């Protein structure tokens, strides 16, 4: 009987390997490069398939890289400018025709959550690979989703991944590959933010109440964890998982109106007779850390008596920075922050009602101004960060690139 010897993987013909590599998605290409040295070289050569000028160092360490800011644009734009450093000249673009005429209402795990302006089409988009995942359609009003988060990386956990969205100040969810969106049963109203933390969903209301929902079945039960705080005007609350802790961040802003007649900004749209602009200006942040205790179970729409969790205000973020906005709130080490600075809060404009108003009433005589900047937590001072003109209806959003 004639015997055959198995050839080494490293000795396979290069032309065959090149043809294989060109047919692989980015995540499979990453594993392709781990087989042996010769395959590794082919992998590195095929990185040219990623967007031009993308700084690949920003994609590490995994699972979170350095946040990149997709800048504001017109709704019909088929590309987005982006930046990753405060003083950088903004001349880089990501070609994203899939995002044209879509409302970007969330980002995490390297994916964007997009919805049609009338709320029916909802999908996930990886802006690096341009892969898309279709989600169930959502009937609703214009830009119905205020904010949405993704529980797990849909590339690795597609069967377990849940998208949780804030719609009309209540929580709705769907599963990747699922049939429809469902409203969370017994959901408390006035939800301002939601985060996925330690396997569960956590939501915060306008009055600071914290409620948790199961990460596997949000309709199973709701745990009321903290009592209400005093409501404050011109504020917005966020939840951030940071270095093993859960933080609540209170954003405080002022609102004023500015007369734009005879102002140079009129040159952007000379056919519109602007009388004024509504300007929200963030000037202060307060940060609290959750101190855990026993919790009670909320059944239906009413809670029971004893709540032992509470918030404790903190005076410093240490060597970490927070990134807030329509993105899933993010905490990263100072080394991954713009200019390597820690103890800062980077924020984009997420005044959702103003954005909807800007778009629906484009010929209005009053236009909302974008509110974006960086807050130095030690100095208690805020500075502008890549400000946008109000004619850019689509606001900026942070995302962490994931080409794998």
C-alpha positions as CSV (number, residue, x, y, z in Angstrom):
1,X,0.0,0.0,0.0
2,X,1.3,3.4,-0.9
3,X,1.7,5.8,2.0
4,X,1.2,9.6,1.9
5,X,2.8,12.2,4.1
6,X,0.7,15.2,5.3
7,X,2.3,18.5,4.2
8,X,3.0,21.2,6.8
9,X,0.5,24.0,6.9
10,X,3.3,26.5,6.5
11,X,4.2,24.9,3.1
12,X,0.9,25.4,1.4
13,X,1.2,27.4,-1.9
14,X,1.0,31.1,-1.4
15,X,-1.4,31.7,-4.2
16,X,-3.9,29.3,-2.6
17,X,-3.5,31.0,0.8
18,X,-4.0,34.4,-0.7
19,X,-7.2,33.4,-2.2
20,X,-8.4,31.9,1.1
21,X,-7.4,35.0,3.0
22,X,-9.3,37.4,0.7
23,X,-12.5,35.5,1.3
24,X,-12.3,35.7,5.1
25,X,-14.1,38.2,7.3
26,X,-11.9,40.2,9.7
27,X,-12.5,38.0,12.7
28,X,-11.6,34.8,10.8
29,X,-8.6,36.6,9.3
30,X,-7.4,37.3,12.8
31,X,-7.4,33.6,13.7
32,X,-5.9,32.8,10.2
33,X,-2.8,34.8,11.2
34,X,-2.3,32.8,14.4
35,X,-1.6,29.5,12.6
36,X,2.1,30.0,11.7
37,X,4.6,32.6,10.7
38,X,4.0,32.4,7.0
39,X,0.3,32.8,7.5
40,X,0.9,35.7,9.8
41,X,2.7,37.6,7.1
42,X,-0.3,37.1,4.8
43,X,-2.6,38.3,7.6
44,X,-0.6,41.5,8.0
45,X,-0.6,42.1,4.2
46,X,-4.4,41.8,4.2
47,X,-4.9,44.5,6.9
48,X,-5.0,46.9,3.9
49,X,-8.6,45.8,3.6
50,X,-9.3,48.0,6.7
51,X,-10.3,51.6,6.1
52,X,-7.4,53.8,5.0
53,X,-5.6,55.8,7.7
54,X,-7.3,53.8,10.6
55,X,-4.8,53.8,13.4
56,X,-4.8,50.1,14.2
57,X,-3.1,50.7,17.6
58,X,-6.5,52.2,18.7
59,X,-8.1,48.7,18.4
60,X,-6.1,47.4,21.3
61,X,-6.2,46.2,24.0
62,X,-9.2,44.1,23.3
63,X,-12.2,44.1,24.0
64,X,-12.0,47.9,24.3
65,X,-9.7,50.1,22.3
66,X,-9.2,53.8,22.4
67,X,-12.6,55.6,21.7
68,X,-12.9,57.3,18.3
69,X,-15.3,60.3,17.8
70,X,-17.5,60.1,14.8
71,X,-18.2,63.7,14.1
72,X,-21.6,65.3,13.3
73,X,-22.8,65.4,9.7
74,X,-25.9,65.9,7.4
75,X,-28.4,63.0,7.4
76,X,-27.7,62.1,3.8
77,X,-23.9,61.9,4.2
78,X,-22.4,58.6,3.1
79,X,-19.3,59.1,5.2
80,X,-18.3,60.4,8.6
81,X,-15.3,62.4,9.6
82,X,-13.6,61.0,12.8
83,X,-10.9,62.0,15.2
84,X,-9.1,60.4,18.1
85,X,-7.1,63.3,19.6
86,X,-8.2,66.7,20.8
87,X,-5.9,68.9,18.7
88,X,-5.8,66.7,15.6
89,X,-6.8,68.1,12.3
90,X,-9.9,66.4,11.2
91,X,-9.3,65.1,7.7
92,X,-10.0,61.4,8.1
93,X,-13.2,59.8,6.9
94,X,-15.0,56.5,7.3
95,X,-17.1,55.5,4.2
96,X,-20.4,54.5,5.7
97,X,-23.2,54.6,3.0
98,X,-25.2,52.1,5.2
99,X,-25.5,54.9,7.8
100,X,-26.9,57.5,5.4
101,X,-30.4,58.7,6.4
102,X,-30.2,56.6,9.6
103,X,-30.4,57.8,13.2
104,X,-27.4,56.5,15.2
105,X,-28.8,55.9,18.7
106,X,-26.1,53.7,20.3
107,X,-22.7,52.2,20.1
108,X,-20.7,49.6,22.0
109,X,-18.7,46.4,21.3
110,X,-17.5,48.2,18.1
111,X,-21.0,48.3,16.6
112,X,-23.4,51.2,15.9
113,X,-27.2,50.9,16.6
114,X,-29.0,52.5,13.7
115,X,-32.7,53.2,13.1
116,X,-34.6,54.6,10.2
117,X,-35.9,58.2,10.8
118,X,-39.4,56.8,11.0
119,X,-38.4,54.1,13.4
120,X,-39.1,51.0,11.3
121,X,-35.7,49.8,10.1
122,X,-33.3,48.9,13.0
123,X,-29.9,47.4,12.5
124,X,-26.4,47.0,13.8
125,X,-23.4,48.2,11.8
126,X,-19.7,47.6,12.4
127,X,-18.2,50.9,10.9
128,X,-14.8,49.2,10.4
129,X,-15.8,46.0,8.6
130,X,-19.2,47.5,7.4
131,X,-20.9,44.2,8.4
132,X,-24.6,44.6,9.2
133,X,-27.0,42.7,11.4
134,X,-30.7,43.3,10.8
135,X,-33.0,43.6,13.9
136,X,-36.8,43.4,14.1
137,X,-38.6,46.3,12.7
138,X,-39.9,48.9,15.2
139,X,-43.1,50.8,14.6
140,X,-43.0,54.2,16.1
141,X,-42.7,58.0,15.7
142,X,-39.7,59.9,14.3
143,X,-36.4,58.9,15.8
144,X,-38.3,56.8,18.4
145,X,-35.2,55.3,20.0
146,X,-33.6,57.8,22.4
147,X,-30.6,55.5,23.1
148,X,-29.8,51.8,22.7
149,X,-27.1,49.5,24.1
150,X,-25.9,46.0,23.1
151,X,-25.4,43.5,26.0
152,X,-22.8,41.2,24.4
153,X,-20.5,41.3,21.3
154,X,-23.0,40.1,18.6
155,X,-20.1,38.6,16.6
156,X,-19.2,36.1,19.4
157,X,-22.6,35.8,21.2
158,X,-25.2,36.2,18.5
159,X,-27.7,33.8,20.2
160,X,-27.4,35.5,23.6
161,X,-27.1,39.2,22.5
162,X,-29.9,41.5,23.6
163,X,-30.4,45.1,22.4
164,X,-32.0,47.3,25.1
165,X,-33.5,50.6,24.0
166,X,-35.0,53.7,25.7
167,X,-38.2,54.5,23.8
168,X,-40.4,57.3,25.1
169,X,-38.7,57.1,28.4
170,X,-39.4,53.4,28.9
171,X,-37.4,50.2,28.1
172,X,-37.9,47.9,25.1
173,X,-35.7,45.0,24.1
174,X,-35.1,42.5,21.3
175,X,-32.7,39.7,20.6
176,X,-30.5,39.3,17.6
177,X,-32.4,37.0,15.3
178,X,-35.6,37.5,17.3
179,X,-39.0,38.2,16.0
180,X,-40.1,41.5,17.5
181,X,-39.4,44.2,20.1
182,X,-40.9,43.8,23.5
183,X,-41.7,46.4,26.2
184,X,-40.1,45.5,29.5
185,X,-43.0,44.5,31.9
186,X,-43.5,46.7,34.9
187,X,-40.9,49.1,33.6
188,X,-40.5,52.3,35.6
189,X,-41.0,55.4,33.5
190,X,-38.7,58.4,33.0
191,X,-35.7,56.2,32.1
192,X,-32.6,58.3,31.1
193,X,-29.9,55.7,30.7
194,X,-29.3,52.0,30.7
195,X,-26.1,49.9,30.9
196,X,-25.1,46.2,30.9
197,X,-23.1,45.4,34.0
198,X,-22.1,42.1,35.6
199,X,-24.6,40.2,33.5
200,X,-27.7,42.4,34.1
201,X,-29.2,45.5,32.8
202,X,-29.3,48.6,35.0
203,X,-31.4,51.6,34.3
204,X,-31.6,55.1,36.0
205,X,-34.5,57.5,36.0
206,X,-34.7,61.3,36.1
207,X,-34.9,61.2,39.9
208,X,-31.9,58.9,40.3
209,X,-33.7,55.7,41.1
210,X,-31.7,52.6,40.0
211,X,-33.5,49.4,38.8
212,X,-31.9,46.2,37.5
213,X,-33.3,43.6,35.0
214,X,-32.1,40.2,34.2
215,X,-29.5,40.1,31.4
216,X,-31.0,36.8,30.0
217,X,-34.7,37.7,30.4
218,X,-35.4,41.3,31.1
219,X,-39.1,40.5,31.8
220,X,-38.3,38.0,34.6
221,X,-38.2,40.6,37.4
222,X,-37.1,44.1,38.3
223,X,-35.0,44.8,41.3
224,X,-35.3,48.3,42.8
225,X,-31.9,49.1,44.2
226,X,-31.9,52.7,45.3
227,X,-34.4,55.3,46.5
228,X,-35.4,58.5,44.6
229,X,-33.3,61.6,44.7
230,X,-34.4,65.2,44.3
231,X,-35.3,66.1,40.7
232,X,-33.2,68.9,39.2
233,X,-33.9,71.0,36.1
234,X,-31.5,71.0,33.2
235,X,-29.7,67.8,34.2
236,X,-29.2,64.4,32.6
237,X,-28.2,61.1,34.3
238,X,-25.9,58.3,33.0
239,X,-24.7,54.9,34.3
240,X,-21.1,53.8,33.7
241,X,-19.4,50.6,34.6
242,X,-15.9,51.7,35.7
243,X,-13.1,49.5,37.1
244,X,-15.5,47.0,38.7
245,X,-17.9,49.7,40.1
246,X,-21.1,51.1,38.9
247,X,-21.2,54.9,38.7
248,X,-24.0,57.4,38.3
249,X,-23.0,60.6,36.5
250,X,-25.1,63.7,36.8
251,X,-24.6,66.2,33.9
252,X,-25.7,69.8,34.6
253,X,-26.2,72.4,31.9
254,X,-27.5,75.9,31.3
255,X,-29.9,76.8,28.6
256,X,-30.0,80.2,26.9
257,X,-31.1,81.7,23.5
258,X,-28.7,83.7,21.3
259,X,-29.7,86.1,18.5
260,X,-28.0,85.1,15.3
261,X,-29.2,87.9,13.1
262,X,-26.2,89.5,11.3
263,X,-24.0,86.7,12.7
264,X,-21.4,85.0,10.6
265,X,-23.0,81.5,11.2
266,X,-25.9,82.5,8.9
267,X,-23.6,81.8,5.9
268,X,-24.1,78.1,6.4
269,X,-27.7,78.2,5.1
270,X,-28.3,81.7,3.7
271,X,-31.9,80.8,2.7
272,X,-33.0,80.3,6.3
273,X,-33.9,83.4,8.2
274,X,-32.5,82.4,11.6
275,X,-33.7,84.6,14.5
276,X,-32.0,82.7,17.3
277,X,-30.4,79.5,18.6
278,X,-31.2,77.5,21.7
279,X,-27.8,76.8,23.4
280,X,-27.3,74.1,26.0
281,X,-24.0,74.4,27.7
282,X,-22.7,71.7,30.1
283,X,-20.7,73.3,32.9
284,X,-20.7,70.7,35.7
285,X,-20.7,66.9,36.5
286,X,-21.3,65.1,39.7
287,X,-20.2,61.4,40.0
288,X,-21.5,58.8,42.5
289,X,-20.5,55.2,43.2
290,X,-23.0,52.5,44.0
291,X,-22.6,51.0,47.5
292,X,-24.3,47.6,47.5
293,X,-26.6,46.2,50.0
294,X,-29.8,44.1,50.0
295,X,-32.4,44.9,47.5
296,X,-36.2,44.5,47.2
297,X,-38.1,43.0,44.3
298,X,-40.5,45.1,42.2
299,X,-43.6,43.2,41.1
300,X,-45.8,45.0,38.6
301,X,-45.5,48.7,38.8
302,X,-45.1,49.1,42.5
303,X,-42.0,48.4,44.7
304,X,-41.9,47.1,48.2
305,X,-40.5,48.8,51.2
306,X,-36.8,48.2,52.1
307,X,-34.0,49.4,49.8
308,X,-30.5,49.3,51.1
309,X,-28.3,50.2,48.1
310,X,-27.2,53.8,48.1
311,X,-25.0,56.2,46.2
312,X,-21.8,57.8,47.6
313,X,-20.4,60.9,45.8
314,X,-16.7,60.6,44.7
315,X,-14.3,63.5,44.2
316,X,-12.0,61.9,41.6
317,X,-12.0,59.4,38.7
318,X,-8.3,58.7,39.3
319,X,-6.4,57.5,36.2
320,X,-9.6,56.9,34.2
321,X,-11.8,58.9,31.8
322,X,-15.5,58.6,31.0
323,X,-17.1,59.0,27.6
324,X,-20.8,60.0,27.6
325,X,-23.4,60.6,24.9
326,X,-25.5,58.4,22.7
327,X,-22.9,55.7,23.0
328,X,-23.1,53.1,25.8
329,X,-21.3,55.0,28.6
330,X,-17.7,54.1,28.7
331,X,-14.8,54.2,31.1
332,X,-11.2,53.7,29.9
333,X,-7.7,54.0,31.4
334,X,-6.0,57.4,30.9
335,X,-3.6,55.7,28.4
336,X,-6.5,55.2,26.0
337,X,-7.9,58.8,26.4
338,X,-7.2,61.7,24.0
339,X,-3.8,63.1,25.0
340,X,-3.4,60.4,27.6
341,X,-5.3,62.5,30.3
342,X,-7.2,60.8,33.1
343,X,-9.8,62.2,35.5
344,X,-11.7,63.7,32.6
345,X,-15.3,63.3,31.3
346,X,-15.7,63.6,27.5
347,X,-19.2,64.3,26.4
348,X,-21.2,64.7,23.2
349,X,-24.5,66.3,22.6
350,X,-27.4,63.9,23.4
351,X,-30.3,66.3,23.9
352,X,-32.5,64.0,21.9
353,X,-35.6,66.3,21.8
354,X,-33.5,69.1,20.4
355,X,-32.1,66.9,17.6
356,X,-35.5,65.7,16.6
357,X,-36.8,69.3,16.6
358,X,-33.8,70.5,14.5
359,X,-34.6,67.9,11.9
360,X,-38.4,68.1,11.8
361,X,-38.4,71.9,11.8
362,X,-35.4,72.6,9.6
363,X,-36.8,76.0,8.6
364,X,-37.5,77.0,12.2
365,X,-36.3,80.4,13.4
366,X,-34.9,78.8,16.6
367,X,-32.3,76.1,16.3
368,X,-30.6,74.0,19.1
369,X,-26.8,74.3,19.3
370,X,-24.7,71.2,19.8
371,X,-23.2,70.8,23.3
372,X,-19.9,68.8,23.3
373,X,-16.8,69.1,25.4
374,X,-14.4,67.7,27.9
375,X,-14.7,68.3,31.7
376,X,-11.6,68.3,33.9
377,X,-12.8,66.7,37.1
378,X,-9.9,68.0,39.2
379,X,-10.2,71.6,38.0
380,X,-14.0,71.5,37.8
381,X,-13.8,73.2,34.4
382,X,-15.3,72.4,31.0
383,X,-13.8,73.1,27.5
384,X,-15.3,72.7,24.0
385,X,-14.3,69.5,22.2
386,X,-14.8,69.4,18.4
387,X,-17.9,71.6,18.5
388,X,-20.5,71.2,15.7
389,X,-22.6,73.7,13.9
390,X,-26.4,73.3,14.4
391,X,-27.0,72.6,10.7
392,X,-25.3,69.2,11.2
393,X,-28.4,67.4,12.3
394,X,-26.7,64.1,13.1
395,X,-24.8,64.5,16.4
396,X,-21.3,63.2,17.2
397,X,-21.0,59.8,18.8
398,X,-18.1,57.8,20.5
399,X,-17.3,54.3,19.4
400,X,-14.5,51.8,20.1
401,X,-13.2,50.2,16.8
402,X,-13.4,46.4,16.5
403,X,-12.2,45.1,13.2
404,X,-12.0,41.5,14.4
